[in-house]
Amino acid sequence: MSVGSPGTMKMRCTAKLQFRGCQRMRETEVSRYIECAKLEFRATFSKEQMMQYRILGKTDLSVSVISFGASSLGGVFRNVREQEGIRAMHTALDLGVNFFDVSPYYGLTKAETVLGKALQGIPREKYLLATKLGRYGDDFADFDFSAARAATSVDESLRRLGVDYLDLIQCHDIEFGSLDQIVNETIPALRKIQEQGKVRFIGITGLPLKIFPTILDQVEVDTILSYCHYSLNDASLEGLIPYLQAKLVGIINASPLSMGLLSQRGAPPWHPASDEIKQACANAAHYCAEHGEPIEKLAIQFAVQQPQITTTLVGTANPENVKRNIQWIEEPIDEELLHNVLDILKPIHNKTWLSGRPENN
């Protein structure tokens, strides 16, 4: 299936993949696994699979409604074996996911490196590839949106990913930098890189929603990536959709689980949300569990069903989770459960946290 046009993937299966020669693979034998993964495999499915695709703004990119957030390949949430991460990526591709998003920041280049290994041998027209630049660590000093660094960052990412061009390059978490610099230096530099054929489209990412109109009112950008703002507890991105549509900007939603708030495991210790938000989300997760459904399922279904958002990035390096997430979006949402969960979350609806420079929030 080509990424150039929307398609459906229909396969009959009982989901048993047998890669020849991989039975005794040691953890360090990543290259051997990649070769095994290229071999033919037998797959029979218990039901028909159908992935949906949407056009990303004014670009010609036809993107799967659920996409692969490759931060997990960098061990952002847990330690991940390379083989497991590569299998997760291949599983997503086999099931119709065609958009893969990464960053040199994730695992401090590890995620890009592992994704590059996973892409070896796969025809370039079979996937859409997005990465980022500008963020290279957790401190303010680790951000660099200069024209010079943008140029070297793109070249470094191309080498790690093993490709000749990127479908989308994004300025990463721009609220940590100067928005004037993004407008007057970074975006113009990326347009020159675009003219060289190294990138097809240009986007911006960040948490505070106000950064998007601030940039878009001054300079043309192809896409925005917003995270933690279209989920069960915070759907504030919805208010910005008419503005973005008027400018023909493609909308990418990330972190439908609100960085772990909407999970059975609960928010990680480092999560910046207030105790009030954490407790409300924990209550909602408990309610779902009592009614026999994981809150993760409801959260992913809720995010994907918004037709004006092109795609929702979900990060996991577990192949079984990839299969489960795709199965969930094919099932109808439980409207009664959704109503009751939204009612539980109403006291903290659209509440968020600060990110980056104070003036950008």
C-alpha positions as CSV (number, residue, x, y, z in Angstrom):
1,M,0.0,0.0,0.0
2,S,1.5,3.3,-1.1
3,V,1.3,6.4,1.2
4,G,0.5,8.5,-1.8
5,S,-3.2,7.7,-1.6
6,P,-5.6,6.6,1.1
7,G,-6.0,2.9,1.1
8,T,-7.5,0.0,3.0
9,M,-5.6,-3.0,4.2
10,K,-7.7,-6.1,4.3
11,M,-6.1,-9.3,5.6
12,R,-7.6,-12.4,7.1
13,C,-5.6,-13.4,10.2
14,T,-5.3,-15.1,13.5
15,A,-2.3,-12.9,14.1
16,K,0.6,-15.3,14.4
17,L,3.8,-14.0,12.8
18,Q,6.6,-16.5,12.4
19,F,9.9,-14.9,11.2
20,R,12.2,-17.7,10.0
21,G,15.5,-18.0,11.6
22,C,14.8,-15.7,14.5
23,Q,14.0,-18.3,17.2
24,R,17.3,-18.1,19.0
25,M,18.2,-14.5,18.4
26,R,20.2,-12.9,21.2
27,E,19.4,-9.4,22.4
28,T,22.5,-8.0,20.8
29,E,21.7,-9.4,17.3
30,V,19.8,-6.4,16.1
31,S,21.2,-6.6,12.5
32,R,20.3,-10.3,12.3
33,Y,16.8,-9.5,13.4
34,I,16.4,-6.9,10.7
35,E,17.4,-9.4,8.0
36,C,14.9,-11.9,9.5
37,A,12.2,-9.3,9.5
38,K,12.6,-8.8,5.7
39,L,11.7,-12.4,5.0
40,E,8.3,-13.4,4.1
41,F,6.0,-14.2,7.0
42,R,2.7,-16.0,7.3
43,A,-0.2,-14.0,8.7
44,T,-3.9,-14.9,9.0
45,F,-6.2,-12.5,10.7
46,S,-9.4,-13.3,12.6
47,K,-11.3,-10.2,11.2
48,E,-11.0,-7.6,8.5
49,Q,-8.7,-4.7,9.2
50,M,-9.3,-1.3,7.8
51,M,-7.1,1.7,8.5
52,Q,-8.5,5.2,7.8
53,Y,-6.4,8.0,6.3
54,R,-6.8,11.7,6.2
55,I,-5.0,14.5,4.3
56,L,-2.7,16.6,6.4
57,G,-3.7,20.2,5.9
58,K,-2.6,21.7,2.6
59,T,0.1,19.0,2.1
60,D,-0.5,16.0,-0.2
61,L,0.3,13.6,2.6
62,S,-2.3,11.0,3.3
63,V,-1.8,10.0,6.9
64,S,-3.2,7.1,9.0
65,V,-5.5,8.3,11.7
66,I,-3.4,6.7,14.3
67,S,0.4,7.1,13.9
68,F,3.6,5.9,15.6
69,G,5.2,8.1,18.2
70,A,8.8,6.9,18.2
71,S,9.8,8.6,21.4
72,S,9.3,5.1,23.0
73,L,12.2,3.8,20.9
74,G,14.5,6.1,22.9
75,G,13.5,4.6,26.2
76,V,11.6,7.7,27.2
77,F,9.1,5.8,29.3
78,R,10.9,2.5,30.1
79,N,14.0,0.6,29.0
80,V,13.4,-0.9,25.6
81,R,15.3,-3.6,23.8
82,E,16.1,-2.6,20.2
83,Q,14.5,-5.8,18.8
84,E,11.3,-5.1,20.6
85,G,11.1,-1.5,19.3
86,I,11.9,-2.6,15.8
87,R,9.2,-5.2,15.9
88,A,6.7,-2.6,17.2
89,M,7.5,-0.3,14.3
90,H,7.2,-3.2,11.7
91,T,3.9,-4.3,13.3
92,A,2.5,-0.8,13.0
93,L,3.5,-0.6,9.3
94,D,2.0,-4.0,8.6
95,L,-1.3,-2.9,10.1
96,G,-1.6,0.2,8.0
97,V,0.2,2.9,10.1
98,N,2.2,5.0,7.7
99,F,3.3,8.1,9.7
100,F,6.3,7.9,12.1
101,D,7.3,10.8,14.2
102,V,10.6,11.1,16.1
103,S,13.1,13.6,17.4
104,P,16.9,13.7,18.2
105,Y,15.8,14.7,21.7
106,Y,14.2,11.3,22.4
107,G,16.8,9.2,24.1
108,L,19.4,11.8,23.0
109,T,19.4,10.4,19.4
110,K,18.7,6.8,20.4
111,A,15.1,6.9,19.0
112,E,16.2,8.2,15.6
113,T,19.0,5.6,15.5
114,V,16.7,2.7,16.3
115,L,14.0,3.9,13.9
116,G,16.6,4.2,11.2
117,K,17.5,0.5,11.8
118,A,13.9,-0.4,11.6
119,L,13.5,1.4,8.3
120,Q,16.3,-0.5,6.6
121,G,15.1,-2.4,3.5
122,I,11.6,-0.8,3.6
123,P,10.7,1.0,0.3
124,R,10.7,4.7,1.0
125,E,7.3,5.2,-0.5
126,K,5.7,3.0,2.1
127,Y,6.0,5.4,5.0
128,L,6.0,9.1,5.9
129,L,8.7,10.3,8.2
130,A,8.8,13.3,10.5
131,T,11.4,14.4,12.9
132,K,12.3,17.6,14.8
133,L,15.0,20.1,15.6
134,G,15.8,22.7,18.2
135,R,15.5,20.6,21.3
136,Y,18.5,18.5,22.4
137,G,18.0,18.2,26.2
138,D,16.0,19.2,29.2
139,D,17.6,22.5,30.1
140,F,17.0,25.9,28.4
141,A,20.7,25.8,27.3
142,D,19.9,22.6,25.3
143,F,17.6,24.5,22.9
144,D,19.0,26.0,19.7
145,F,16.8,27.3,16.9
146,S,19.5,29.1,15.0
147,A,19.7,28.7,11.3
148,A,23.1,27.1,11.5
149,R,22.0,24.5,14.0
150,A,18.9,23.8,12.0
151,A,20.9,22.9,8.9
152,T,23.3,20.6,10.8
153,S,20.4,19.0,12.7
154,V,18.6,18.1,9.5
155,D,21.7,16.5,8.1
156,E,22.4,14.6,11.3
157,S,18.8,13.2,11.4
158,L,19.0,12.1,7.8
159,R,22.1,10.1,8.5
160,R,20.7,8.5,11.6
161,L,17.4,7.6,9.9
162,G,19.2,6.4,6.7
163,V,17.0,8.4,4.3
164,D,17.6,11.1,1.7
165,Y,14.7,13.3,2.7
166,L,12.2,13.9,5.4
167,D,8.5,14.3,4.8
168,L,8.1,16.7,7.7
169,I,10.6,18.7,9.8
170,Q,9.3,20.3,13.0
171,C,10.7,23.0,15.3
172,H,10.5,21.1,18.7
173,D,8.8,22.7,21.7
174,I,9.2,26.3,20.5
175,E,7.8,27.7,23.8
176,F,11.3,27.2,25.2
177,G,12.8,29.5,22.7
178,S,12.3,33.0,21.2
179,L,9.2,33.0,19.0
180,D,10.7,35.9,17.1
181,Q,13.7,33.8,16.2
182,I,11.4,31.0,15.0
183,V,9.6,33.4,12.7
184,N,12.6,35.4,11.4
185,E,15.4,32.9,11.4
186,T,14.4,29.2,11.9
187,I,11.5,29.0,9.4
188,P,13.3,30.9,6.7
189,A,16.3,28.6,7.1
190,L,14.1,25.6,6.8
191,R,12.5,26.9,3.6
192,K,16.0,27.0,2.1
193,I,16.6,23.4,3.3
194,Q,13.2,22.6,1.7
195,E,14.4,24.1,-1.6
196,Q,17.4,21.7,-1.4
197,G,15.0,18.7,-1.4
198,K,16.0,17.5,2.1
199,V,12.5,18.2,3.6
200,R,9.1,18.3,2.0
201,F,7.1,20.2,4.7
202,I,7.7,22.3,7.8
203,G,5.9,22.3,11.1
204,I,6.0,23.5,14.7
205,T,5.3,21.8,18.0
206,G,4.7,22.7,21.6
207,L,2.4,22.6,24.6
208,P,0.9,26.2,25.1
209,L,-1.7,26.7,22.4
210,K,-1.1,30.4,22.1
211,I,2.3,29.8,20.4
212,F,0.5,28.5,17.3
213,P,-1.4,31.6,16.3
214,T,1.5,33.8,17.4
215,I,3.7,32.0,14.7
216,L,1.0,31.5,12.1
217,D,0.0,35.1,12.1
218,Q,3.5,36.0,11.0
219,V,4.8,33.2,8.8
220,E,3.5,30.3,6.8
221,V,3.8,26.8,8.4
222,D,2.5,23.5,7.0
223,T,1.6,21.7,10.2
224,I,1.3,22.0,14.0
225,L,1.8,19.2,16.5
226,S,0.0,19.8,19.8
227,Y,0.2,17.4,22.7
228,C,-2.0,16.8,25.8
229,H,-4.6,19.2,24.4
230,Y,-7.0,16.7,22.8
231,S,-7.7,14.1,25.4
232,L,-10.4,13.1,27.8
233,N,-9.3,15.6,30.4
234,D,-8.2,18.5,28.1
235,A,-9.8,19.1,24.7
236,S,-8.8,22.7,24.4
237,L,-7.2,22.2,21.0
238,E,-10.7,21.9,19.6
239,G,-11.1,25.7,20.1
240,L,-8.2,26.3,17.8
241,I,-9.3,24.0,15.0
242,P,-11.4,26.6,13.0
243,Y,-8.4,29.0,13.0
244,L,-6.0,26.2,11.8
245,Q,-8.4,25.0,9.1
246,A,-8.8,28.6,7.8
247,K,-5.0,28.6,7.3
248,L,-5.0,25.1,5.8
249,V,-2.6,23.9,8.5
250,G,-2.4,20.2,9.2
251,I,-3.2,19.2,12.7
252,I,-1.2,16.4,14.5
253,N,-2.4,15.4,18.0
254,A,0.0,13.7,20.4
255,S,-0.2,12.1,23.8
256,P,-3.9,11.1,23.9
257,L,-3.1,9.5,27.3
258,S,-1.9,12.9,28.6
259,M,1.6,11.6,29.3
260,G,0.3,8.8,31.4
261,L,-2.4,10.6,33.3
262,L,-5.1,8.6,31.5
263,S,-3.6,5.2,32.3
264,Q,-4.2,2.3,34.7
265,R,-0.6,2.7,35.8
266,G,-1.1,6.4,36.6
267,A,1.0,9.5,36.0
268,P,4.8,9.1,36.3
269,P,6.5,10.9,39.2
270,W,7.9,13.6,36.9
271,H,4.5,14.6,35.5
272,P,4.1,18.4,35.7
273,A,0.3,18.2,36.3
274,S,-1.2,19.4,39.6
275,D,-2.3,17.0,42.2
276,E,-5.9,18.0,41.4
277,I,-5.5,16.9,37.8
278,K,-3.7,13.7,38.7
279,Q,-6.3,12.7,41.2
280,A,-9.2,13.4,38.9
281,C,-7.6,11.3,36.1
282,A,-6.9,8.5,38.6
283,N,-10.6,8.5,39.6
284,A,-11.6,8.3,36.0
285,A,-9.2,5.4,35.4
286,H,-10.6,3.6,38.4
287,Y,-14.1,4.1,37.2
288,C,-13.3,2.6,33.8
289,A,-11.6,-0.4,35.4
290,E,-14.7,-1.0,37.6
291,H,-16.7,-1.2,34.4
292,G,-14.4,-3.6,32.7
293,E,-12.6,-1.2,30.3
294,P,-9.1,0.2,30.4
295,I,-9.2,4.0,30.3
296,E,-6.4,3.9,27.6
297,K,-9.0,2.4,25.2
298,L,-11.5,5.1,25.8
299,A,-8.8,7.8,25.5
300,I,-7.5,6.6,22.2
301,Q,-10.9,6.1,20.7
302,F,-11.9,9.6,21.9
303,A,-8.9,11.2,20.2
304,V,-9.2,9.4,16.9
305,Q,-12.9,10.0,16.4
306,Q,-12.3,13.8,16.0
307,P,-12.4,14.0,12.1
308,Q,-10.8,17.5,12.0
309,I,-7.6,16.2,13.6
310,T,-5.6,14.4,10.9
311,T,-3.7,12.0,13.1
312,T,-3.1,11.1,16.7
313,L,0.4,10.0,17.7
314,V,0.5,7.0,20.1
315,G,3.9,6.0,21.5
316,T,4.6,2.3,22.4
317,A,7.6,0.0,21.8
318,N,5.5,-3.1,22.5
319,P,4.2,-4.9,19.4
320,E,1.2,-6.3,21.2
321,N,0.2,-2.8,22.3
322,V,0.4,-1.6,18.8
323,K,-2.0,-4.3,17.7
324,R,-4.3,-3.6,20.6
325,N,-4.4,0.2,19.9
326,I,-5.3,-0.4,16.3
327,Q,-8.0,-2.9,17.2
328,W,-9.5,-0.4,19.7
329,I,-10.0,2.3,17.0
330,E,-11.9,-0.1,14.9
331,E,-14.4,-0.7,17.7
332,P,-17.3,1.6,18.5
333,I,-16.8,3.9,21.5
334,D,-18.9,3.2,24.6
335,E,-21.0,6.5,24.7
336,E,-22.3,5.9,28.1
337,L,-18.9,5.2,29.6
338,L,-17.5,8.3,27.8
339,H,-20.3,10.5,29.2
340,N,-19.7,9.3,32.7
341,V,-15.9,9.7,32.5
342,L,-16.1,13.2,31.1
343,D,-18.4,14.0,34.0
344,I,-15.8,12.7,36.5
345,L,-13.2,14.9,34.7
346,K,-15.3,18.0,34.5
347,P,-13.8,19.8,37.5
348,I,-10.4,19.8,35.8
349,H,-11.5,20.0,32.2
350,N,-9.0,21.9,30.0
351,K,-6.7,22.6,33.0
352,T,-3.0,22.4,32.0
353,W,0.4,23.3,33.3
354,L,3.2,25.7,32.3
355,S,5.9,24.8,29.7
356,G,8.8,26.9,28.5
357,R,9.3,30.6,28.9
358,P,6.6,32.4,30.9
359,E,5.8,34.8,28.1
360,N,4.9,31.9,25.8
361,N,2.2,30.6,28.1
